């Protein structure tokens, strides 16, 4: 049975028009990569593919990284954005690059 929820409640629950779809990503740096090179790479990653496409990245790691990518505003990432991130990482010689299928970042 469908429930009639107010706009305020839908926003609070992150459902319907407030649903946020994103994807997870992971990659690995080559053994021996310096901290300085990792920092430079992450700056290039954010400036090269994340920011220009109005996406946001939350992740962590050292040689092995994983994180979540979603939009900067409420909305849905697309398969094209997912493939764009994967291709960018592969083009920059990252190892073991993988992205998940799109999912609801609040409920999945």
N, C-alpha and C positions, 0 to 999 in steps of 0.2 A: 504494500500500500504506500503510495507516494505521500510524502509529508510536505505541507506548505511551511516553509521556513522563511523568516524575515531576511531581508538583505543583510542586516547586521549579523545574524546568526550564520548565514551562509559564508560571510567573510571570515568570521571567527573560526569556522570549521574548515575553511579552505576548500569549499566544494562549489560545484556548478561554475559560475562565471569567475570564481576566485580560486579555482583549482590551478595548481602549479605543476607543470610537467617538466622533468629534467632527466638527466642521465648521469651515471657514474663513469669515471675514467681512471685508468691506471697506466703507468709506464715505468720504465726502469732506465737509469743512467748507466753508462759503462763503469765497470770497476775502476776505482782510482780517480774518478771525476772530482775535481776540487770544489770546495764550498763556494768559491768565487764564481766558478763556471756554472754551478747550479743556480746561484742567485741571478746571474746574467741571463741564463736561460729562462727562468721564471718571469723576469721582467719582460723579456721578448715574447713569451707565451701570452702574458696578459695584454701587452701592447699590440701584438700581432694578430691574435685571433679572438680573444675573449672580449676586450673592450670594444673593438670595432663592430662586433656583432651583438652588442648590448646584452652580453651574457655575464654571469658572475661565476667565480670559481672559489670553492672552499675545499682545501685539501692539505695534506701534510706528507712528509716523508724526508728521506735523505737521499739515498741512491734509488730506493723504490718509492714511488709516489702513487697516491690514490686520492680521489676526491669526488666532489659532486659539482655538476654544472647545471645551472638554471638561468633564467632570465633575470635581468636587473629589476624588472617590474613584474607584477603578477602576469602570468601568461604561460605559454606552452612552447618549449623547445621543439624543433622539428628534426626529422631524420637528416635533413640537409645540414643542419648545424652540427649534429652528432658526427656526421661523416667529415665535415670541415675540420673539426677538432682532431679527429683521428688522423686525417691526411696531414695536417700541419705537424703533428707530433712525429709521424713517420718520416716526413720530409726533412725534419730536423734531427734525424738519426737516433731517435729514442728507441729503446728495445722493449719487447713484450707489450706493445701498445694494445689496449683493449678498451672498448666502450660498451656499456650495457644497452639494453633496449630502453626506450623511453618509459618512465614511470612517474606516478604521483609522488612528489617528494615529501608530502606530509603523511600519506597513508600507506605507502608501499614499503 
